[in-house]
Amino acid sequence: MAQETTEHTRRTLLVGAGLAGVAGLAAACGGDDEPAGGSGEAGGSGDAGGGATGGGTGGGQALATTAEIPVGGGKVFEDAKVVVCQPAQGEFTAFSAECTHKGCSVKSVSDGAIVCPCHNSRFSITDGSVVQPPAEKPLPRRNVTVQGENITLA
């Protein structure tokens, strides 16, 4: 009987520790760097979620049509954690939607720049380079393919 009690106590302790870890992780995900409110519209066209499906894993994930990405602008796909831009007619670029400064999600594309609302870092839609600090590193490039009118995360 003593062994059952010890086993039960050990199990309770492990479950409790696991729940405490999850609660700590959930608390760490919030924070002062997140912008207040807002759905994260991007590039002035539609919702930021667009046609993205699933998580940010890629692998043939359909994002948008070429008509959804304005020339000289772009669109943020929060679910896929990617921003797709069209710096020039028919030229498409894609970058991680996670700001290299503090990890906030970029939320929009305006005036030829990808904008992070947390600290107002701006990145080039052409190559992801920093055009306005405080970010110091460029956005990592993501691969997309354009087949006909469809843009797909590679």
ABEGO torsion letter per residue (X at the ends): XAAAAAAAAAAAAAAAAAAAAAAAAAAAABEAABBBEEAGBBGGBEBAAEABBEBAAEGGBBABBAAABBBGBBBBBAAAGBBBBBABBGBBBBBBABBAAAGBBBABBBGGBBBBAAAGBBBBAAAGBBABOABABBBBBBBBBBBEABBBBX
